[in-house]
């Protein structure tokens, strides 16, 4: 049995920040499904939103967040995060993150939904720059042990092993290279596992985004909130040889224009803010135009900017498109919407605490109340930083609890699977019907069809899980199906259209609305 003071599951910005801030006082373990660079944070292009200039204000950032969240943001959470924005950025700068500069000052860009330029970035690869900097520090710290290629199976709770109390004691994890299941005990366990974008056929997310933390927390008895609000990024590169390549929001922030195949600009017809409208508005507009015209994609045109400007501000996008035969300085970029961000997740408080004692959740896997019905661009990495700090303060203030000897993983009643086709077939089926029935525009009939298919898949997967040795593919599929169930149940319970949830059956927005909170005990709490 491995033992740590604090165990962090996930290695994105939230996880790395937690590890570095805890390691001087705690023995820290970090487990990640693949390598330290395989999470969604590493893919983030645009940047981090914070009030950093004299012509900006905390109130403006708070207001922009609340407007984008369509009335479902927690104002207290929003203020909590925004007020701590500058300190979070200052910490990253102290770590050595090479943010882009314009002269002596840091360059700030603007994205959809923001009334000011407040996005600090490292060209168009902010996530990679941040990850690279923090990973080097994590690997160099003697108090941090990193376990790569380990997939979490389930949280170990007191109730699960016959003890009293509602508390988390650690996790069972599969070593993906050896097939061995490892028992890991921890005084504190932190879920920093990201979102569940891979539940959809088209997504900007990496393959690791399978909602593992959300599923494990739900099975352990934690509530989840606002799972119906899945953000679809409006502009994912449409090309047969480009897998999940995101065209940053900042391209529109720097003057990119969305056009139909015949060159007609269409966003002003949908919203007065045109290309700078929030993502849900832009994604629905593109979806509408594609369906109306029968188009495979629309086009994002930034060709009015110079080659020098594009290479300075969007070097990775410029190079990637050019490698596929698209010169963005001379021609528009073909784009389609794709599942991008899970606005809901595990319900937490302002200390990042979940419903289970000694279990925390930080980052995309958590529901803090910041994002409401729609996430404001570039608030996500900020949320990771602020709530990582909040969790650290809470953990370091707690006295050490009594160590518990945990039972080993029981494999006495399972065998090796005779075939893997069940997993790959079910994975493909799930992602296809979630895209068709639970996408940008929804109806009750579509949601009910998805619900019926999810139940059939879940029954089949549960039977498979009970009889065969676990594999990483099986664990991810099991978690994705549960995430799909939570998304659909949440969507069916919302009888209005708001933010990222648009229903043809309830096109109006209710005057009074509340977050959707589901509980494992009853299925629904509000």
C-alpha positions as CSV (number, residue, x, y, z in Angstrom):
1,X,0.0,0.0,0.0
2,X,1.3,3.4,-0.9
3,X,0.7,6.2,1.6
4,X,0.7,10.0,1.2
5,X,-0.3,13.0,3.2
6,X,-2.1,14.3,0.1
7,X,-3.0,12.4,-3.1
8,X,-3.7,14.4,-6.2
9,X,-5.5,12.7,-9.1
10,X,-4.8,14.6,-12.3
11,X,-1.8,16.5,-13.6
12,X,-3.3,19.6,-15.3
13,X,-2.8,23.2,-14.0
14,X,-5.0,22.5,-10.9
15,X,-3.0,19.4,-10.0
16,X,0.4,20.8,-10.6
17,X,-0.4,24.0,-8.6
18,X,-1.7,21.9,-5.7
19,X,1.4,19.7,-5.7
20,X,3.8,22.6,-5.6
21,X,2.0,24.6,-3.0
22,X,1.6,21.5,-0.7
23,X,4.9,19.8,-1.1
24,X,7.0,21.9,1.3
25,X,4.9,20.6,4.2
26,X,3.2,17.4,2.8
27,X,4.4,14.2,1.3
28,X,2.4,14.5,-2.0
29,X,1.5,11.8,-4.5
30,X,0.2,12.6,-8.0
31,X,-1.3,10.0,-10.3
32,X,-2.1,10.6,-13.9
33,X,-3.6,8.3,-16.6
34,X,-0.9,9.0,-19.2
35,X,2.0,11.5,-19.0
36,X,2.1,14.8,-17.1
37,X,1.4,16.6,-20.4
38,X,-1.6,14.6,-21.5
39,X,-4.4,16.7,-19.8
40,X,-6.6,19.4,-21.2
41,X,-4.5,22.2,-19.6
42,X,-1.7,21.5,-21.9
43,X,-4.0,22.1,-24.9
44,X,-5.3,25.5,-23.7
45,X,-4.5,28.1,-26.3
46,X,-6.1,31.4,-25.4
47,X,-4.9,32.3,-21.9
48,X,-6.0,33.3,-18.4
49,X,-8.4,36.1,-17.6
50,X,-7.5,38.5,-14.8
51,X,-7.7,42.2,-14.1
52,X,-4.2,43.4,-14.9
53,X,-4.5,46.8,-16.6
54,X,-5.5,50.3,-15.4
55,X,-8.4,50.5,-17.8
56,X,-10.0,47.3,-16.4
57,X,-11.7,46.7,-13.1
58,X,-12.8,43.9,-10.8
59,X,-16.4,44.9,-11.2
60,X,-16.1,44.8,-15.0
61,X,-14.7,41.2,-14.9
62,X,-17.4,40.2,-12.4
63,X,-20.1,41.7,-14.6
64,X,-18.8,40.0,-17.8
65,X,-18.7,36.6,-16.0
66,X,-22.3,37.0,-14.6
67,X,-23.6,38.1,-18.0
68,X,-22.0,35.1,-19.8
69,X,-23.3,32.8,-17.1
70,X,-26.9,33.7,-18.0
71,X,-28.1,34.3,-14.4
72,X,-26.8,31.0,-12.9
73,X,-23.3,32.1,-11.7
74,X,-22.9,32.4,-7.9
75,X,-22.0,36.0,-7.4
76,X,-20.1,35.3,-4.2
77,X,-18.0,32.6,-6.0
78,X,-17.4,34.9,-9.0
79,X,-16.2,37.7,-6.7
80,X,-14.0,35.3,-4.8
81,X,-12.3,34.1,-8.0
82,X,-11.9,37.5,-9.7
83,X,-10.5,39.3,-6.7
84,X,-7.8,36.7,-6.5
85,X,-6.9,36.8,-10.2
86,X,-3.9,39.1,-10.1
87,X,-2.3,37.1,-7.2
88,X,-2.7,33.9,-9.2
89,X,-1.0,35.4,-12.2
90,X,1.8,36.8,-10.1
91,X,2.4,33.3,-8.7
92,X,2.7,31.9,-12.2
93,X,5.1,34.7,-13.2
94,X,7.2,33.9,-10.1
95,X,7.4,30.2,-11.3
96,X,8.8,31.4,-14.6
97,X,5.9,31.1,-17.0
98,X,7.0,33.1,-20.2
99,X,3.9,35.2,-20.9
100,X,3.9,37.2,-24.1
101,X,5.0,40.8,-23.8
102,X,4.5,44.0,-25.8
103,X,7.4,46.1,-25.1
104,X,8.0,46.2,-21.3
105,X,4.4,45.2,-20.5
106,X,2.6,41.9,-20.8
107,X,0.3,41.7,-23.9
108,X,-3.3,41.3,-23.0
109,X,-5.8,40.0,-25.6
110,X,-9.6,40.1,-25.7
111,X,-12.0,37.2,-26.1
112,X,-15.7,36.7,-26.6
113,X,-17.9,38.0,-23.7
114,X,-15.1,40.2,-22.3
115,X,-15.6,44.0,-22.2
116,X,-11.8,44.7,-21.8
117,X,-8.5,43.2,-22.9
118,X,-7.6,41.1,-19.9
119,X,-6.4,37.7,-21.2
120,X,-2.7,37.2,-20.4
121,X,-1.2,34.5,-22.6
122,X,1.9,32.9,-24.0
123,X,1.3,33.4,-27.8
124,X,-1.4,30.8,-28.7
125,X,0.0,28.0,-26.5
126,X,-0.6,29.3,-23.0
127,X,-1.5,25.9,-21.5
128,X,1.7,24.3,-22.8
129,X,3.9,27.1,-21.5
130,X,2.3,26.9,-18.1
131,X,2.5,23.1,-18.0
132,X,6.1,22.9,-19.1
133,X,7.1,25.4,-16.4
134,X,5.3,23.7,-13.6
135,X,6.1,20.1,-14.6
136,X,9.8,20.9,-14.4
137,X,9.3,22.2,-10.8
138,X,7.1,19.2,-9.8
139,X,9.6,16.7,-11.1
140,X,12.5,18.4,-9.3
141,X,10.7,18.5,-5.9
142,X,11.8,15.7,-3.5
143,X,8.5,15.6,-1.7
144,X,6.4,14.9,-4.8
145,X,6.1,11.3,-6.2
146,X,4.5,11.1,-9.7
147,X,2.8,7.9,-10.8
148,X,2.3,8.2,-14.6
149,X,0.2,5.6,-16.5
150,X,-2.1,5.0,-13.5
151,X,-5.9,5.0,-14.0
152,X,-8.0,5.7,-10.9
153,X,-10.7,3.0,-10.4
154,X,-12.7,4.1,-7.4
155,X,-12.3,6.2,-4.2
156,X,-11.9,4.2,-1.0
157,X,-14.4,5.5,1.6
158,X,-14.9,4.6,5.2
159,X,-18.3,3.3,4.5
160,X,-17.0,1.1,1.7
161,X,-14.6,-0.8,4.0
162,X,-17.0,-1.0,7.0
163,X,-15.9,2.0,9.1
164,X,-18.1,4.8,10.4
165,X,-18.2,8.3,9.0
166,X,-18.5,9.8,5.5
167,X,-14.8,10.3,4.6
168,X,-12.4,9.5,1.8
169,X,-9.4,7.4,2.7
170,X,-7.6,7.1,-0.7
171,X,-8.1,5.4,-4.1
172,X,-7.6,2.1,-6.0
173,X,-5.6,2.7,-9.1
174,X,-4.7,0.5,-12.1
175,X,-1.1,0.5,-13.3
176,X,-1.8,0.6,-17.0
177,X,1.6,-0.9,-17.9
178,X,1.6,-3.9,-15.6
179,X,-2.2,-4.5,-15.0
180,X,-1.6,-4.4,-11.2
181,X,-4.1,-2.6,-9.0
182,X,-2.4,-0.4,-6.4
183,X,-4.0,0.6,-3.1
184,X,-3.2,4.2,-2.3
185,X,-4.0,5.7,1.1
186,X,-4.1,9.5,1.8
187,X,-5.0,11.9,4.5
188,X,-6.5,14.1,1.8
189,X,-7.5,13.2,-1.8
190,X,-8.0,15.8,-4.5
191,X,-9.8,15.2,-7.7
192,X,-8.2,17.3,-10.5
193,X,-9.2,15.1,-13.3
194,X,-10.8,17.5,-15.8
195,X,-14.0,17.3,-17.7
196,X,-15.9,14.7,-19.8
197,X,-15.7,16.0,-23.4
198,X,-14.9,12.6,-24.8
199,X,-18.6,11.6,-24.2
200,X,-19.2,13.4,-27.5
201,X,-18.2,12.4,-31.0
202,X,-16.6,15.7,-31.8
203,X,-14.5,17.4,-29.1
204,X,-11.6,19.7,-28.6
205,X,-10.6,17.7,-25.6
206,X,-7.7,15.2,-25.3
207,X,-8.4,11.5,-25.0
208,X,-8.0,11.7,-21.2
209,X,-11.2,13.8,-20.7
210,X,-13.5,10.9,-19.7
211,X,-15.1,12.4,-16.6
212,X,-13.3,10.1,-14.2
213,X,-13.4,12.4,-11.1
214,X,-17.1,13.2,-11.6
215,X,-18.0,9.5,-11.9
216,X,-15.9,8.4,-8.9
217,X,-17.2,11.2,-6.7
218,X,-20.8,10.3,-7.6
219,X,-20.3,6.7,-6.8
220,X,-18.8,7.7,-3.5
221,X,-21.9,9.7,-2.6
222,X,-21.1,13.3,-3.7
223,X,-23.6,15.6,-5.4
224,X,-23.0,17.0,-8.9
225,X,-24.3,20.2,-10.3
226,X,-25.2,21.8,-13.7
227,X,-24.1,18.8,-15.8
228,X,-26.5,19.9,-18.6
229,X,-24.2,22.9,-19.4
230,X,-21.6,21.5,-21.8
231,X,-19.8,24.3,-23.6
232,X,-19.3,23.7,-27.3
233,X,-16.4,25.7,-28.7
234,X,-17.6,27.4,-31.9
235,X,-14.4,27.0,-33.8
236,X,-12.7,23.6,-34.0
237,X,-10.6,23.1,-37.2
238,X,-12.6,21.1,-39.8
239,X,-10.2,18.9,-41.7
240,X,-10.0,15.1,-42.1
241,X,-6.4,15.0,-40.9
242,X,-6.7,17.3,-37.9
243,X,-7.9,15.6,-34.7
244,X,-9.5,18.0,-32.2
245,X,-7.5,21.0,-33.2
246,X,-8.9,24.2,-31.6
247,X,-8.9,27.6,-33.3
248,X,-8.6,29.9,-30.3
249,X,-11.2,32.4,-29.3
250,X,-8.5,35.0,-29.5
251,X,-8.6,34.8,-33.3
252,X,-12.0,36.3,-33.2
253,X,-10.8,38.7,-30.4
254,X,-8.2,40.0,-32.9
255,X,-10.7,40.6,-35.6
256,X,-11.5,37.2,-37.1
257,X,-14.8,37.2,-39.1
258,X,-17.1,34.2,-39.4
259,X,-18.5,33.6,-42.9
260,X,-20.6,31.2,-44.9
261,X,-19.1,29.2,-47.8
262,X,-20.2,32.0,-50.2
263,X,-18.3,34.6,-48.1
264,X,-21.3,36.1,-46.4
265,X,-20.8,37.3,-42.8
266,X,-23.6,36.0,-40.6
267,X,-22.9,36.7,-36.9
268,X,-24.4,40.2,-36.9
269,X,-27.8,38.6,-37.8
270,X,-27.7,36.5,-34.6
271,X,-26.3,38.9,-32.0
272,X,-25.3,42.6,-31.7
273,X,-21.9,41.5,-30.4
274,X,-21.3,39.5,-33.6
275,X,-18.1,37.4,-33.4
276,X,-17.4,38.6,-29.8
277,X,-20.7,37.2,-28.4
278,X,-20.3,34.5,-25.8
279,X,-19.4,31.0,-27.0
280,X,-22.9,29.5,-26.6
281,X,-24.4,32.2,-28.9
282,X,-21.7,31.8,-31.5
283,X,-21.9,28.0,-31.4
284,X,-25.7,28.0,-31.8
285,X,-25.4,30.5,-34.7
286,X,-22.9,28.3,-36.5
287,X,-25.1,25.2,-35.9
288,X,-28.1,27.0,-37.2
289,X,-26.4,28.2,-40.4
290,X,-24.8,24.8,-41.1
291,X,-28.2,23.0,-40.7
292,X,-30.1,25.7,-42.7
293,X,-27.6,25.7,-45.6
294,X,-26.6,22.0,-45.4
295,X,-23.0,23.0,-45.0
296,X,-20.3,20.8,-43.5
297,X,-18.6,23.8,-41.9
298,X,-18.3,27.6,-41.9
299,X,-15.2,29.7,-42.2
300,X,-13.2,32.0,-39.9
301,X,-11.4,34.7,-41.8
302,X,-8.4,36.5,-40.2
303,X,-6.6,37.0,-43.6
304,X,-6.8,40.8,-43.3
305,X,-4.1,40.6,-40.7
306,X,-0.4,40.5,-41.8
307,X,1.7,37.4,-41.9
308,X,3.9,39.0,-39.3
309,X,1.0,39.6,-37.0
310,X,-0.4,36.1,-37.3
311,X,3.0,34.4,-36.8
312,X,3.6,36.5,-33.6
313,X,0.1,36.1,-32.1
314,X,-0.9,32.7,-33.4
315,X,2.3,30.8,-34.3
316,X,0.9,27.3,-33.6
317,X,-2.4,27.9,-35.3
318,X,-0.6,29.4,-38.3
319,X,1.9,26.5,-38.6
320,X,-0.7,23.8,-38.0
321,X,-3.1,25.2,-40.6
322,X,-0.2,25.7,-43.1
323,X,0.9,22.0,-42.6
324,X,-2.6,21.1,-43.8
325,X,-2.5,23.3,-46.8
326,X,-4.4,26.3,-45.3
327,X,-2.6,29.6,-45.4
328,X,-4.6,31.7,-42.9
329,X,-3.0,34.9,-44.1
330,X,-4.6,34.3,-47.5
331,X,-7.7,32.1,-47.0
332,X,-10.3,31.5,-44.3
333,X,-10.1,28.6,-41.9
334,X,-12.9,25.9,-42.1
335,X,-14.4,25.4,-38.6
336,X,-17.2,23.5,-36.8
337,X,-18.4,23.6,-33.2
338,X,-17.1,20.8,-30.9
339,X,-17.7,19.8,-27.2
340,X,-15.1,21.8,-25.3
341,X,-15.8,22.4,-21.6
342,X,-17.9,20.8,-18.8
343,X,-19.3,23.7,-16.8
344,X,-20.9,21.5,-14.2
345,X,-19.2,18.9,-12.0
346,X,-18.7,17.8,-8.4
347,X,-20.4,20.3,-6.0
348,X,-17.7,22.1,-3.9
349,X,-17.6,25.1,-1.5
350,X,-15.2,28.0,-1.5
351,X,-12.5,25.8,0.1
352,X,-12.8,23.2,-2.8
353,X,-14.4,20.7,-0.3
354,X,-16.9,18.1,-1.6
355,X,-19.7,16.4,0.3
356,X,-17.2,13.7,1.5
357,X,-14.8,14.6,4.3
358,X,-11.1,14.8,3.2
359,X,-12.1,14.8,-0.5
360,X,-11.6,17.9,-2.6
361,X,-12.3,18.8,-6.3
362,X,-10.5,21.5,-8.3
363,X,-10.7,22.6,-11.9
364,X,-13.0,21.4,-14.6
365,X,-14.1,18.4,-12.6
366,X,-15.7,20.7,-10.0
367,X,-18.9,22.8,-9.9
368,X,-18.0,25.9,-7.9
369,X,-20.8,28.2,-9.2
370,X,-18.3,30.4,-11.2
371,X,-19.4,29.4,-14.7
372,X,-23.2,29.3,-14.3
373,X,-25.0,28.4,-17.5
374,X,-22.0,29.3,-19.7
375,X,-18.3,29.7,-19.0
376,X,-16.7,33.1,-19.9
377,X,-13.6,32.5,-22.0
378,X,-10.3,32.0,-20.2
379,X,-11.9,31.9,-16.7
380,X,-11.2,28.2,-16.4
381,X,-7.5,28.3,-15.8
382,X,-8.0,31.1,-13.4
383,X,-10.5,28.9,-11.5
384,X,-7.9,26.2,-11.3
385,X,-5.3,28.5,-9.7
386,X,-7.7,30.2,-7.2
387,X,-9.3,27.0,-6.0
388,X,-6.0,25.2,-5.8
389,X,-4.8,27.9,-3.4
390,X,-8.1,27.6,-1.4
391,X,-7.8,23.9,-1.1
392,X,-4.1,24.2,0.0
393,X,-5.1,26.6,2.8
394,X,-7.8,24.3,4.1
395,X,-5.7,21.2,4.0
396,X,-2.7,22.8,5.7
397,X,-5.0,24.1,8.5
398,X,-6.2,20.6,9.4
399,X,-4.5,18.3,11.9
400,X,-3.4,14.9,10.7
401,X,-6.0,12.2,11.1
402,X,-5.4,8.6,12.2
403,X,-3.9,6.4,9.6
404,X,-6.1,3.4,8.4
405,X,-4.9,0.1,7.0
406,X,-6.8,-0.3,3.7
407,X,-7.8,-3.6,2.2
408,X,-6.2,-4.7,-1.1
409,X,-8.2,-4.8,-4.3
410,X,-10.2,-8.0,-4.6
411,X,-9.8,-9.8,-7.9
412,X,-10.7,-13.3,-6.7
413,X,-13.9,-13.5,-8.6
414,X,-13.0,-12.1,-12.0
415,X,-11.3,-13.4,-15.1
416,X,-9.6,-12.0,-18.2
417,X,-12.1,-10.8,-20.8
418,X,-12.5,-13.1,-23.8
419,X,-12.9,-10.2,-26.2
420,X,-12.6,-6.3,-26.2
421,X,-15.0,-5.6,-29.0
422,X,-17.8,-4.9,-26.5
423,X,-15.8,-1.9,-25.1
424,X,-14.9,-0.3,-28.5
425,X,-18.4,-0.8,-29.9
426,X,-20.1,0.6,-26.8
427,X,-17.7,3.6,-26.7
428,X,-18.5,4.4,-30.4
429,X,-22.3,4.0,-29.9
430,X,-22.3,6.3,-26.8
431,X,-20.4,9.1,-28.5
432,X,-22.5,9.0,-31.6
433,X,-25.9,9.2,-29.9
434,X,-24.7,11.8,-27.4
435,X,-23.7,14.0,-30.4
436,X,-27.0,13.4,-32.2
437,X,-29.4,13.6,-29.2
438,X,-27.7,15.7,-26.5
439,X,-25.8,18.3,-28.6
440,X,-26.1,22.1,-29.1
441,X,-29.8,22.0,-29.7
442,X,-32.0,19.5,-27.7
443,X,-35.6,18.2,-27.5
444,X,-37.3,16.1,-24.9
445,X,-37.7,13.3,-27.4
446,X,-34.0,13.3,-28.2
447,X,-33.0,13.3,-24.6
448,X,-35.4,10.4,-23.8
449,X,-33.9,8.4,-26.7
450,X,-30.4,9.0,-25.2
451,X,-31.6,8.1,-21.7
452,X,-33.0,4.8,-22.9
453,X,-29.7,3.9,-24.8
454,X,-27.6,4.9,-21.8
455,X,-29.4,2.6,-19.5
456,X,-28.9,-0.4,-21.9
457,X,-25.2,0.5,-22.1
458,X,-24.8,0.9,-18.4
459,X,-26.4,-2.5,-17.7
460,X,-24.1,-4.2,-20.2
461,X,-21.0,-2.4,-18.9
462,X,-21.8,-3.1,-15.2
463,X,-22.1,-6.8,-16.0
464,X,-18.8,-6.7,-17.9
465,X,-17.1,-4.8,-15.0
466,X,-18.3,-7.3,-12.5
467,X,-16.9,-10.4,-14.3
468,X,-13.6,-9.3,-15.9
469,X,-10.3,-7.8,-14.9
470,X,-10.3,-4.0,-15.2
471,X,-8.6,-2.3,-18.1
472,X,-8.0,1.5,-18.7
473,X,-10.5,1.4,-21.6
474,X,-13.2,-0.3,-19.5
475,X,-12.7,2.2,-16.7
476,X,-13.0,5.2,-19.0
477,X,-16.1,3.7,-20.7
478,X,-17.7,3.0,-17.4
479,X,-17.1,6.6,-16.3
480,X,-18.2,8.1,-19.6
481,X,-21.5,6.3,-19.5
482,X,-22.2,7.6,-16.0
483,X,-21.3,11.1,-17.1
484,X,-23.7,10.8,-20.0
485,X,-26.5,9.7,-17.7
486,X,-25.9,12.7,-15.4
487,X,-25.8,15.1,-18.4
488,X,-29.1,13.8,-19.8
489,X,-30.9,13.7,-16.4
490,X,-29.8,17.2,-15.7
491,X,-31.0,18.3,-19.2
492,X,-34.4,16.7,-18.8
493,X,-34.9,18.5,-15.5
494,X,-34.4,22.0,-17.0
495,X,-37.6,23.2,-18.5
496,X,-36.2,26.3,-20.1
497,X,-33.5,27.4,-22.5
498,X,-30.6,29.1,-20.8
499,X,-26.9,29.5,-21.7
500,X,-25.5,26.3,-23.1
501,X,-28.7,24.4,-22.7
502,X,-31.1,25.1,-25.6
503,X,-34.3,23.1,-25.9
504,X,-36.8,23.4,-28.7
505,X,-39.5,22.3,-26.3
506,X,-38.8,25.2,-23.9
507,X,-37.3,28.0,-25.9
508,X,-38.0,30.8,-23.3
509,X,-35.8,31.5,-20.3
510,X,-37.6,31.4,-17.0
511,X,-37.7,34.5,-14.8
512,X,-36.4,32.6,-11.8
513,X,-34.0,29.7,-12.2
514,X,-31.6,27.7,-10.1
515,X,-28.6,25.4,-10.6
516,X,-29.4,21.7,-11.3
517,X,-28.1,19.6,-8.4
518,X,-28.3,15.8,-8.5
519,X,-27.7,13.6,-5.6
520,X,-26.8,9.9,-5.7
521,X,-29.4,9.1,-3.1
522,X,-32.5,10.3,-4.9
523,X,-31.3,11.2,-8.4
524,X,-32.4,14.8,-8.0
525,X,-32.3,17.3,-5.2
526,X,-33.8,20.6,-6.5
